Amino acid sequence: MKAYNEYMNKISVSDTLHQKLVSCATDARPVRCPFTVKRYAIAFACLAVILLSVVTMPQLLQHNVTPTPWNNPSVSQPSEDAASPDTSSKYTLYFNKADFRAAADIAIPGHFWQELTDKELKAVFPGLTETHSITATANFQSDERGASLFNIDAHAVSATGLKTYIQLAPGEVVLDYKFDVEARSSDVLGTAVTAGYFETKPNSKGLRNVIYFAYFKLSGIAYYVELGGAEAEKEALKDEISELIGLLIEGGAADLSVLHPVVPELREDRLNLDEAHADADFGAYLPATLPEGFVFQDALRFINQERNELNVRWEKGMGYIDWRVSYLDGNDKARITSVADRKNYDLSLYPIPRADSVPDDLREIVDNPIFLIDELTLDAVRARTYEVSDSGDQPDIRMRFGVLYGNVLVELSVKGATPETMFDILQQIKK
């Protein structure tokens, strides 16, 4: 994801668009409410593609399938023309040309996850563990009746270092691709496999990337396999994905009965304002008073394996105050700054678009710095204010930063309140 992050950091969008993109979150950090499963394709410097989402509500199943022996591990050597297979291979995949189409994130009620152990990996990928290094995460959904498997996200690394994404799901997979004509399937050891490829547009140097993918079913379990890279490496990519698909089919369907989920503490509760103030962990860190005209909108108390937080929003016309309270974690520490180190937070040093003016090594901290409450000054809050005039939006003062009270982090994103008011509110909160 490094290349993807570097690419996205070069993009500048208006504050209004940014608000829309994170409408399910505070501006300080995305809030998983409800949890979504998202998967990103191989990160290219010129393109990031979300390829797959799964829409099933399955229960844990057990599938025992006798592996089918075969002699040739290479299932395809497709030619340049996807409609014309290379008949020199015993098992041939037809790669149908595909167009990309974006798909919405999939919400998983009561989402939690578990990393697969070595024993579980061998049961889920019986034909692959001897030839590839595999890591996998099982995603579960839960309610008062218990837990059920949603899908399994995995990465398989070959001896040559190629990293293939694999997803398993009882039921069906939904592709983020469409075929202009009816896709032609291949028969691999009696299993119908539909394969495709997607090519990016050439970059400024005339180079492009290609993504190969395929999907099939084994005993009711849907498989999706994806591998991408530079067009110059396409033969190696096709060889790898073809061999991997053959190994998966030869090994037989995954035995999902080895998965025994343990539901962790999970909360996703909508609260009224009184309930939010009464929260034992974070209620004391909410504003006691609000700037005139701001009205409570909603509050969410959220706990999962990664986050433990309280999110509250107030609005006034097109203005807002988003307030997020959580415990400081390791990822937050890099954003802590002294008020004396102005290069870390003073927005007057970085003209809009800040994608061009903020150095790469300071981007994260300048975007959302954290001050210690004992060091916070009105001047520092003023240094975080700015104004953007967008079409269809009213210009107003905006600010975004965090304040640390011991091990409790308050992060706020504000439009329509003065720095003097917000500084006073932060000073009044429990220390």
N, C-alpha and C positions, 0 to 999 in steps of 0.2 A: 504493500500500500504506500510505500515511500514515494514512488514516482507519481502515484495518483494524488497524494497530498501536496506534493510540490507543484503539480499542475493546477490543482484547485486553488492554491494560494495565490496564483497569478490572476485569478478572476475577481473582478470588482462588480458588486451589485448594489443597488440602492438599498437604503435601510428598510423601505417598505417591502421590497421583495424579500429581503432577509427575514423580516417578521413573518411573512407568509410561509417561507420555507421551514421555519421552526415553530409553526403554529401549535404544535403539540408539546412545546417545551418552553422553559424560560430562556431568555437570550443568553444566560450565562453558560448553560450546558444543556444538551438535549436530554429531555426527561422521557423515559420509556413508559409512555402511558397512552394506550396500552402497549405492551411489548410487541415488537415486530421482529420478524426474521428477515434479515437482509443479507444478500450475498453479492460480493463484487467480483467481477471477472479479473483476469490477469491485468495488473495495473500497467497501462501504457502511458507514456509521457504526453501523448496527444489525445488519449481517449480513455474514459472510464465507463464501463458498460455493466449495468446490472442485468444479469442474465436469467435469473430463475426465481420463481416463487411457487409455493406449493399450497394447494387449498384442499386439505383433507382433515377429517376429524376422526382419526383412527384409534383403535385399542391395540394394546400389545398382542402380537400374534406369534405363533410358533410355526415355522415352515421347515420341514426336513426333506431335502431333495438330494437324491443320489447324484454326485457329480458325473458328468458325461466325459469320458476320456477322449482326447484328441491328440494328434501328433504335431500339427503345425500351429505354433502360438501366434503367428501373424495372420490377422483376419482380413487385412485389406492393404492394398497398395493402389489407391485410387489415382486415376490419370488426371490430366489437367481439366478434362471435360467431365464434370460430375455425373453426367448422364451416361458416360462410357466407362465401365469398370475395367480395371486391369485384370485380365483373366489369368495372369501368371500366379495369382494368389488363390489358395484353396478356398479361403473365406474372404469374400469381398464386401466391402461397405460402399454403398453409393452415397456420396456426400452431396446433398441437395443444397443449392444456393439459397440463402435465406436473407431476409431483411429484418433489422432490429426493430422492436417495438417496446416501449417502456411499459412496465407493469407496476401496479400499486403494491406497497408493502402489505404483508399479511399479518394481521393482529392475531396473537395467540393468547387466549384467556388463561390466566394463571400460569404464565410461562416460567419455566425453569429449565436448567440444563445440567448435564453431567458429561465429563470427559470419559471416553471409553478406556477401559483397562486393556492390557495385552490379551487377556483371556477373551474379553468381549470383542476385541478387534478380530481375533482369529475366527470367532463364530459368525461375525457379521460380514467379514471379507475372507471367506475360506480359500479363495483362489488367488489371493493377492499378497498375503503377508510374507510369503517367502521371497518375493521378487521386489517388493516396494516397501519403503518406510511410510507408515500410515499414522496419521493423527485424526481423531474424529470426536465430534460432540453430538450427543443425542439431545434433541429439543423436545420437551414434554409440555403438555397442557394439563391443567388440573382444575378441579372444582370440588364440591363437597362429597362427591362420589369417589374421588381418588384421582390418579394420574393416568394419562395415556400418551403414547408416543406420537409426536407430530412429524418429525423427520430426523434424519441423521445427516449432518454436514461433515464431510471428510476431505482430506488432502492426501494424495499418494505421490510420493517422490520416487522417481526411478533412479537407477544406478548412475545415469548420466545427468541427474539433477533436474529433470523436467518435473514440474509440479502440476498434477491434474486434480481438478475439483470433482468430487463425486457427491451426489445427494441420493439418499434412499427415502422412500415414503410409502407406507402402505396405502394403496389406492392409485392416485394419479399424480403426475407432475404437469405443471402448466408452463410452457415455454415463453420466453420473452422474444420469440422470433415468429415470423410468419413466412410461409412459402408462397411464392407467386403462383405456382402450379401444384397439383397434388404431389406430395412427397413420395418418393419411391423408397420402399423398405428393402432391407437385405435379410437373408436367412443365414444366421450364424448358429450352427449346431441345433437347428430346429427352433431358434428364437428369432422373432422379427425385430430387427433393429432399424430405427430411423435415424439417419445421420445427416448433418448439415454443416455448412460453414458460412461465416460472415466475414467480410473484408472491410476494413476501415478505409477512409479516404486517405490519399497520400498526404504526408506532412510537407512542411516547407522544403524538405530535402528530397521529396519524391518517394519517401519510404512509407510503407503501410504495414499494418499488422493483420493477422488472420486468426479467427477463433473457430476451432472445430468442436462440434458437440454431437451427442447422440443420446437417445433414450430408448428404453425397452423395459419389459417386465419379466420377472422370474417369480412364479408361484404367487402372483398377486401383489408383489412388491415392485414398485416403480423405481427405476434407476435413471439418473441423469448424469452424464459424464461430459466434462468440458476441459479443453486445453487450448491455450492461445499463446501467440508469440509473433516474432518478426516474420514477415512473408518469406524472407530468405531462408528461414528454418522450417518451411512448411512440410518438407518431406519427412524430417525428423519428427515433427509434431503429428503428422498423419500416422507414421509408423507406431509412435508411442500410444496414441489413443486407440488405434486398432488392436494392438497387442493387449492393452489393458482391458478392453471390452471383452476380448476373447478369454482372458484369464478370469474375469468376473463370471462369465457365462459357464465356463468350464467348472469353476468351483461350486456353482449352484447357489440357490437363493440364500439370503442372510437368515440366520437363526435369531430372531428377535426375542425369543423367550429368555435369553441370557440377561436381558436388561431388567434391572430391579430398581426403579426410581424411588428415591426418598424425597418427599416433598419438603423443601425448606420453608422458613418463615416467609410468607408472601402477604403483602398488603397493597391494595389499590382502592382506597376509600375516598369518596368525595365527601368533604366536610363543609359545614357552615362555618361562619367566622368564629363563633363562640367555641365550637369544637376545635378549630385550628389553634386558637389561643390557649386552649386547655391541654394541648398535646404535651405529654410529660417530657419529651425529649427536646422539642424545638419551639413550643408555643411561646416561651419567654423571649424569643429572638424575633418576634414579629413586631411591627410598629404599633405603638400604643395609640398614636394619633396619625391621621393622614392629611396631606394637603387638602385644602378646601375644594370640594366638588368631586373628589375621587370616591367611587362607590365600589364596594366589594362585588366581585364577579364569581369566583370559585376558588376552591382549595382542594388539593390532592395530597393525601398521605400515602407515600409509596415506599415499599420495601421489597427488595429481591436480593439475589446473590451478589450483586454489585453495588447497589445503591440503597441508601436509607435516608429519605429526605421528605421535606414538607414544602409544597409549592403553593403560593397564594398570588392571586391577581386582582388588582383594582383598576378601574377604568374611569376616565372622564372625557367624554366625547371621543376624539381620536387619540387621546393620551392614555397612558397606561403605567402601572407600576407592577413589575413582575418580581416576586420575592422568593428566593429559594434558600432553604436552610438545610444543611447536611453536616455530617462529620467530615473533617479534613481527611483526605486520603493521599496516597503517595503521588498520584498524578497531579494533584493540586499544588504540591509544594514548589514545583518549578515556577509557578506564577506569583509567588510571594515576593514583594519588593519593598525596599525602604523608600520613604518619601524623598530622601535625598538623591535617589538615583532616578532623575527625571526622564532619562531616555527610555525607561521601562514603562512609562505611563502617560507622559504629557503629550496629548494629542495635537497641541499647537506645533509640535516639532515635525508632524507627519501630515502633509496636505492630502486631501482626498483627490484621487483614489489612493487609499493607503496600501493597496496591493503593489503600487509602484514606489511608495515612499518609505515603507517600513522594511528594514533589513530582515532577511529571512530568519536569522538567528534570534530576532526579537519579536517575531510575528505573534507567537502565542501569548506572551506576557503583555504586549502592547494591546492586543485585542481584548484581554480580560484580566487585568492585574488584580492582585490581592494585597490589601494593606492590613497591617496590624492595628487593632482599634486604638491602642495606646499611642500610636504614631500618626494616626489619621488627622489631617488638617483640612480646613476649609479650602485652602489653596490647592491641595491635592484633588479634592472633589471638583473644584472648578476646572482643573486641568483635564478632567475626564469628560467635560461637557462639549457638545458640538451641535451644529444645526444643519439639517439637510432639507432641501426643498424638493419634494417629489410631486409629479403631476397627480392630482387627485388626493393629495394628502396636505394637511396643514403644517407649515413650518413650525417647529417648536424645539425647545431645548431637549437634548437626549444625553443619556450617560449610561455607562455600563462598567461595573467593577465589583470586586468582592472585599469583604471585611472579615478578619479572623478574630473571633472571641475565644481565646484558649484553643480548644480543638474543634470548635463549632464554626463553620463557615457560612456567612450570609452573602449571597450573590444577588445583585439587583440589576435590573435593566429598566430604565425610566424614560418616559417621554412626557413632557408637560409639567414638570416640577422643577423648582429652582435648586441649585446646588446648596444654597443656604438652608433651605427646608430639609433636604435629604441629609445634610451633615448633622443638623439638630436631631433628627429622628435616630440616626445611627448612634449618636452620643448617649441617647436616653435608654438604649437597650442594655439589658443585663450584661455585666462584664465578668 
